[in-house]
């Protein structure tokens, strides 16, 4: 399947999952089977879960598609590093052929070795990273290679219950739970009430998006709920590595019509962020999640700067088109104090 057809297929599924229409209803029996098998697998893993000798924070989602786990993981890692912690990051390593043994960032930090998101997290945080579908294997390998690590952050590990965790963070977006049905009738990996068991529920919102309905809290006040919005922070010129603050770049080139390209779960959110920041986008280009737009497709874009995501930039080998700039976005949380509360939780554990 070509990237454009795959992207259209992904968008078509998202349309089906917005409501409980006839196609979704037809698929509901399959979602019952999926739910039973998934719950059985997670219960079996949890019964023999491996507990690391350091605290473990799991950041994940129950919703299919890009919800914003990577910026949350990076923000938490930066915060803990600033407070004197020495975090390590675990990931599945989507996009790399891991094999039987975990792969470590000590060996190589590129996306071919680690996968796009782990490579990006390693590049922007400097934290050691280990990837493997079996999170306990990745955790044990990372701790053996870096015995000074005192906290593990598992990116996209919510359904991997073989690794015991001390803190759970669920990240969602404005879709909420979609039509509320499990795969393949809906967009959910777990039932909607799974969010009640998380410690924090973070909702990423685009410029014009509103919060979905609030989730009830339990007697202990869980989950604590907040939102985040991404805003452009700085850019790097892909060919030269030159870095410019967002304001300086906009003053120099922001009046020129630009193009933007993204191979992420929710590309329209990236484009809307750029437009909200004052840019005029002449053309946009979308690819499936984890699949950066091809270099030929980028070259075919109209004259002018081309803005891409950091997740895509890490996949492109040199030489680079001199028109390409990588946008690095920073999360703005509705309640920045949640990070202090999380650190307190880690210290008590």
N, C-alpha and C positions, 0 to 999 in steps of 0.2 A: 504494500500500500504506500502510495506517495505521501510525503509530509502534508501536502495540502488536503488530500482526501482524509488522512488520519485526523487532521485538525477539524475538518467538517464533521467527521464522525463523533469526535469528542463534544463538539458544540451541539450536535443533534441529541446526544445522550443527556447533556445538561438541560436541554429544552424539555425532554421527556420527564426528567426527574424534578421539574419545578412543580408539577401538579400530579394528582392521582387520575391521570387520563386512562384511556382504554389500553394503550400499550403497557403502561406501568401495571395496570390491574391484571393483564394477561400474564405478566412475568411474576406476579406475587407468589405463586406456589414455589418457584425457584428461590425466591428470597427466604421463604420459610426453611427450605433445605439448607441454604447458605447459613442462615442464622443458627440453626441447630449444630451444624458441623463446626462452625467457627467458635461457638460457645464451648463445645466439647473440647476442641483443641486448646483453647485458652485455659480452661479449667485443668486440663491434664498438665499443661506446662506450669501453671501456678502451683500445683501440688508438689512439684519438685524444683521450684524456683531456686536459682543460685543467688546468694546474697554476697555482694562485693564487700570488701573490708572498709570501703569509704562510702559516704552518702551518694545516692543515685537520684538524679532528676530526669524524669522522662517527659519529653515534649512531643505531643502527637496530635492526631485528629481522628474523628470518626467520620469525617466527610471526605469523599473522594475529590481530588483536585487540589490545586495550590491554595492553601489557606493562610500561609505566612509563618510556617514553623521556622524556616531558616533565619529570618531577621530576629525572631524571638530568641532562638538559640544563640545567635551572635551577640545580642544585647545582654543576655544573661552571662555569657562567658566573659565579655568585656567588664561587666560590673563586678563579677567575682574576682577577676584578675586585679582590678583596681583596689579591691579590699584585701588583697594578699593571698587569695586562694590560688591553687594550681590545678585548674580544671583540665580534664581530658574529654574528648568528644567521641561518641560512638555513633555509627550509622550503618545502615544496610549496605550502602555503596551502590545505589542504583546507577546503572550505566557502565559498570566495570564487571569483568568476569573474575570474581573474587577467588573461586576455587576452594579447596578444603581448609586452607589456613587463612587466618585473618591477614589483611593488608594494613600496613602501618604507614603513616606519613613520613616516618624516618627513612623508609626505603625510596619513596618518591611522593611528591605532593601534587602531581598533575591529575587532571580529570580522568585520563585513561587508566590510571592506577587506582584512584580512590572513588571515582564517580564525581559528577559535577558539583553537587551540593557539599559533600565532605571536603572536596578540594577547595571550594570557595571558603568554607568555614575555616579551614587550616590557613588559607592565605590571608584572611582578614583578621583572624584572632591570634595566629601564631601558636595556638594550642595543639598538642599532639592529638592525632586522630587515628582511630582504628575502624575498619569496616569489615563486616561479615553478617550474613543473614541471621546467624545465631549470636545474639548479643552477648551472652556469657562468654563465648570464646573470644569475641572482640575485646571485652572488658578485661579478661584475664591476661591476654596478650599485651594490652596497653599498659596495665599495671606492672607487668613484669619488665617491660621496656622502660617504663618511667615510674619507678617506685615513689617519687615525690608527689605524684598526683594525689590530691586529697578530696576530690569530688568528680564524679562522672556525670556528663550530660548526654543523654541518649536522644538523638534527633530522630524523630519519626519511629518511636519504639513503643507506642501505646498498646498495640495488640500483641507485642512480643513479651508475654508474661513469664517466660522462662527466666527473665532477669528481674529480681526483686527490686522495688523502687521505694524511695522515701518521700518523694514529691512527684505529683502528676500535674502536668499543665496541658490542657486541651486548647488548641487553637482552631477557631472557626472563622467564617467570614459572614458577609451580609446574607448569604443563602440560609443561614441557620442550620436546619436539618432538612432543607428541601421539602420533598413530599412526605418525609418521615418514614420512608420504607427502606429496608435493607437492600443491598445489591442482589440481583440486577434490576429489581423493580424501582429502586431509589438509589440515592447517592451515599447511603450510610454503610459503614463497616460494622457498626454496633448500634444497638437501639438508642433512641434519643435520650433516655434516662441515664445512659452511661455518663453523661456530663455531670450528673449529680455527685459522682464519686471522685471527681477531680478536685485538686486543691485550688487551682485557678482555672478560670475560663476566660480566654482572651479572644476578642473578636476584631479581626482586621477589617477596616473599612476603607473604601475608596473615597475620593473627594465628594461625591454626591450620594453616597450610600448611608443608610440609617441602620441603627442597631435592630436586629431581629428581636422577637419577644424575649423577655428576661426569663432566666431559668430559676425555679424556686431553689432556696438554700435549705440545708439541713439544720439540725439543732446546733451544730458547731459553726454555722455560718459558711459552709462550703456549698458550691464553689465561690470563691471570691471572683467577682466579675469586673472586667475592665475592657477598654478598647484600645486599638492602636491604629495610627495612620502613618503611612510612609511619606516622607518628603525628601526631595533631592538634597544631598549634602555636598557632594563634590563629584567631579568627573576626572577620568584619566584618558589621555589620548592613547588609543590602542597601539599605534605604530611606534610612538616615541616614549611612552610611559609618563609623559608630562601630566602633572596634576594641577587642576584648577578648582577653586571654590566655585560653588554654583553661581553665586552673585557675580563673580568676576567673569565667568564664562558667558553668562547671560548678557552682561554689559558689552562684551566683545562680539558675540555671535548670536545672541538670543533673538535679534530682529530678523535673522535670516530664516526663511521657511526650512524646516527640518523634516527628516524622515525618522521613523522609529521602528525597531524590529524586536520581537521577543519570542522565545521558545519556552514559555513558562505556563503554569496551569491556568492563570487568569491574566492573559496579556492585556485585555482592555483596562484593567486596573493600572497597569504601568503607563499606558497611553494617557489615561485620564489624569494621572499624577503629573505628567509633563505638561498637559494642557492647563491644568489648574495652576501650575507654576508660571504660566505666561507664554509658553511656546506655541507656535503655530506648526502643526504637523501636516506636511504636504501629502505624505503617504505613510501608511502603517503596514507592517508585514508580520504575520503570525505563523508560528510553527507549533507542532505538538510539544507538550511538556517534556523536558529533558532532551529536546532535539533542537539545537540552535539552528536558526535560518542559514541556509547554505550561502557560501561566499558568492556564488554566482548570482543568487537572488539579491544579495546586498549590493553587488556591483550594478545591478539593473535599476536600483532606486534612483530617483531624480537627483540632479546636482544639489549639493548642500550637505550639511552635517548629518550623520546617521547616528542615532542614539540607541544603545543596546543595554541590556541588563548585565550585571556582574556575573550572574549565573551562566549566561551565554558566552560572555567574553572569555571565560576561563577555558573554553573548548577550542578557540581559534588558534591555529599555529601561525607563526610568521611565514611570509611577509604579510603585513596587514594593510588594508585599504586606509589611506591617510584621512579619509572622511569620518572614520568611525571613532566615536567617543563612548566610553563606558560610564553609565550613570550609577553612582553609589548612593543608595537611599538610606536614611536614618529613621528608625521608628520613634514616633512620639506617642507615649502612653497617656491615657486619660488619668491614670493614677500612678505616677512614677514611684510612689512609696511601696508598691508591691514588691519591688526588688529587695528593699530593706527587710520586709516581712519574710520573704523567702530565705534570705541569709540567716535571719534569726531562727527560722525553722531548721536549717541545716546545722547550725551550731548546737541546737538542743538535741539533735539526733546523733 
